[in-house]
Amino acid sequence: MSPGSGRAIVRLVRVVIRVAGSVGPVVASAFDDLEVRTETVVSGSVVDDAALHGVLQRLRDLGLSVADLWVSSNDAPDAA
C-alpha cells in the first residue's frame, strides 16, 4: 500500500508475446485488451504473474504456440 493512502500501488509489467504463424480477426478479438500486430505479436501490460498466465492460457486454449516472450517493467522494444 502507498503510505497514508490506504490503497495498494499497482505496477504494470509490459509483455510482448510472438506466436508461431498468423492469426485472423476472430482469434485477435480474444485479446481485445492487448495490441495484436499483423505478424502476430500480442503485447500490452499486465498487473502480475497471474494475469500473464491468463494471457498464456488464452493462447494455449486457441491452439497457438508461443515463439518468443519478452517481459519488462520498462517499455518493451519495438517488436516490428
C-alpha positions, 0 to 999 in steps of 0.5 A, a space after each residue: 500500500 502507498 503510505 497514508 493512502 490506504 490503497 495498494 500501488 499497482 505496477 504494470 509489467 509490459 509483455 510482448 508475446 510472438 506466436 508461431 504463424 498468423 492469426 485472423 480477426 476472430 482469434 485477435 478479438 480474444 485479446 481485445 485488451 492487448 495490441 495484436 500486430 499483423 505478424 502476430 505479436 500480442 503485447 500490452 501490460 499486465 498487473 502480475 504473474 497471474 494475469 500473464 498466465 491468463 494471457 498464456 492460457 488464452 493462447 494455449 486454449 486457441 491452439 497457438 504456440 508461443 515463439 518468443 516472450 519478452 517481459 519488462 517493467 520498462 517499455 518493451 522494444 519495438 517488436 516490428 
